[in-house]
Amino acid sequence: MSSSEYPDYVPRNVAVWTKSNVEHTGPRARDAWAQDEITWGVFSIPESQFGVLDDVAGRDVVELGCGTAYFAAWLAKRGARPVGVDPTPAQLATAREMQAEFGLEFPLVEAAAENVPLPDASFDLALSEYGASIWADPYRWIPEAARLLRPGGRLVFMRNSTLVILCQPLEPPALEQLVRPQRGLHRLEWSDTHEVEFHLGHGDWIDVLRENGFEIERLVELYAPDDAETHSFYNYVTADWARKWPPEEIWVARKA
Amino acid sequence: VSYVERNRRVWTEKNVREAETAARLWLRKPHWGIWNIPEAELHALPDVAGKDVIDLGCGTGYWSAWLARMGARPVAVDVADARLETVRSLQKEYRLDFPLICANAEEVPLPDGSFDVAFSEYGASIWCDPYKWIPEAARLLRSGGELVFLRNSTLAMLCFPEHDAPALTELQRDYFGLHRVEYPLIDEGVEFHLGYGDWIRLLRGNGFEVLDLIEIRAPEDAEGVKYNMVDADWARRWPSEEIWKARKRPDDGG
């Protein structure tokens, strides 16, 4: 599949991420790369609190929707062999600059996570943190992650919680009310940015994972710590909301 | 007074009016939850013919009766003896015999590894502490046995008000810390509910593999409010109930 044959939402999301690269992710990339600790989500919860990643040293890792590849960089610092995959050239250009600056080289592949030009069974870990996990269609990217993983390999991805999506009006932040039906939840278009996201309920996630040969190992629901403040850029949820309900969740599944 | 005793009292009292509906329920085909979704549509159960099934919190025993008609060998457990009295009289009326045990589903006086299926529909699944009854279900199951239970969805739990009224769209309760839930304005019953991550952790921690989570949607033609709990319109937009399916992993013994 060449870039002209991608599903309709891929070029739309690439446009959004090209703009975001100028406004936020590009300028923020240096700090993110310099960070030593692995953290999750908008409230930067340390990985050490959950231990979802185990030991990544010597592991082949594919990051699906890597953006500026800070997460891949964190894993490379711990001895992993990451490959970053992203469909947005501007984000990968930033990632390349950071690689040169930090002296951390690993392959970057310009592709959508629905169709990755890499061989079957070539990774121990498929990872996505606000990447394919919300901007790619799970009915396309989960089978692709299954294909890329070796038997026994792990899939770890972070997404918004289904609850925060149900409570999300057209304008942020999330309300303390259900404003969107779960019925039919799948493709979601935000009228302000025209980006296309994909979200499923818990039952549908379990179905798509099991249908693709994954065993469900964990679902870690993230909260805002007591001292957290609302994120200045990713303001879809307030810290107060996120202390009561999970805004984000990490799924961990193992390929049988 | 323990939550076990409080729930026993609530169900002994409720039994008076539910005994009448139980007789009709026994005659019906197997169906799930407040929206009466036929098992023939959901396929939530494994093949139960010839299988030993334990019904944890059987109430008036209608599911055990249905399981018996499906060819299973059910054993029905309930903490309220009044409920089991109702079951006994229906067993006579319909000439359908299966063992009844008056016990808390958190401590069932039966040997390890004696069942192929552990089942609960609005029984232990919401009235017992999952940190006690899930290990007990794991103990009772044979290796490879399946656990199937229906409960209110966690989403519905977040939306139930404190007074006796159907689920709202406004969130009424925090997700964080969800476990023991009481409704002091309604009755002295004590329910137990967990979030999705905690359910998965608990099931896996007790040697279960998660097979399925069926989120139930009210049918198109459903109308009005059921059990003063959920309006059909709400339950068409969001799942009001869910069925978990899990299998006891063979490599965990049993």
HADDOCK unambig.tbl for C-alpha pairs under 7 A between the chains (distance, minus, plus):
assign (segid A and resid 176 and name CA) (segid B and resid 170 and name CA) 5.91 0.50 0.50
assign (segid A and resid 176 and name CA) (segid B and resid 171 and name CA) 5.47 0.50 0.50
assign (segid A and resid 177 and name CA) (segid B and resid 169 and name CA) 5.47 0.50 0.50
assign (segid A and resid 177 and name CA) (segid B and resid 170 and name CA) 4.00 0.50 0.50
assign (segid A and resid 177 and name CA) (segid B and resid 171 and name CA) 5.39 0.50 0.50
assign (segid A and resid 178 and name CA) (segid B and resid 169 and name CA) 5.12 0.50 0.50
assign (segid A and resid 178 and name CA) (segid B and resid 170 and name CA) 6.23 0.50 0.50
assign (segid A and resid 181 and name CA) (segid B and resid 237 and name CA) 4.68 0.50 0.50
assign (segid A and resid 181 and name CA) (segid B and resid 238 and name CA) 5.95 0.50 0.50
assign (segid A and resid 182 and name CA) (segid B and resid 237 and name CA) 5.82 0.50 0.50
assign (segid A and resid 182 and name CA) (segid B and resid 238 and name CA) 5.19 0.50 0.50
assign (segid A and resid 183 and name CA) (segid B and resid 237 and name CA) 5.16 0.50 0.50
assign (segid A and resid 183 and name CA) (segid B and resid 238 and name CA) 6.18 0.50 0.50
assign (segid A and resid 203 and name CA) (segid B and resid 213 and name CA) 4.69 0.50 0.50
assign (segid A and resid 203 and name CA) (segid B and resid 214 and name CA) 5.69 0.50 0.50
assign (segid A and resid 203 and name CA) (segid B and resid 215 and name CA) 6.02 0.50 0.50
assign (segid A and resid 206 and name CA) (segid B and resid 212 and name CA) 6.37 0.50 0.50
assign (segid A and resid 206 and name CA) (segid B and resid 213 and name CA) 6.79 0.50 0.50
assign (segid A and resid 207 and name CA) (segid B and resid 212 and name CA) 6.64 0.50 0.50
assign (segid A and resid 216 and name CA) (segid B and resid 210 and name CA) 6.48 0.50 0.50
assign (segid A and resid 218 and name CA) (segid B and resid 197 and name CA) 6.87 0.50 0.50
assign (segid A and resid 218 and name CA) (segid B and resid 200 and name CA) 6.34 0.50 0.50
assign (segid A and resid 218 and name CA) (segid B and resid 201 and name CA) 6.31 0.50 0.50
assign (segid A and resid 219 and name CA) (segid B and resid 197 and name CA) 4.60 0.50 0.50
assign (segid A and resid 219 and name CA) (segid B and resid 200 and name CA) 6.80 0.50 0.50
assign (segid A and resid 220 and name CA) (segid B and resid 197 and name CA) 5.67 0.50 0.50
assign (segid A and resid 221 and name CA) (segid B and resid 197 and name CA) 6.27 0.50 0.50
assign (segid A and resid 244 and name CA) (segid B and resid 174 and name CA) 4.97 0.50 0.50
assign (segid A and resid 244 and name CA) (segid B and resid 175 and name CA) 6.01 0.50 0.50
assign (segid A and resid 244 and name CA) (segid B and resid 176 and name CA) 5.62 0.50 0.50
assign (segid A and resid 245 and name CA) (segid B and resid 174 and name CA) 6.07 0.50 0.50
assign (segid A and resid 245 and name CA) (segid B and resid 175 and name CA) 5.06 0.50 0.50
assign (segid A and resid 245 and name CA) (segid B and resid 176 and name CA) 6.07 0.50 0.50
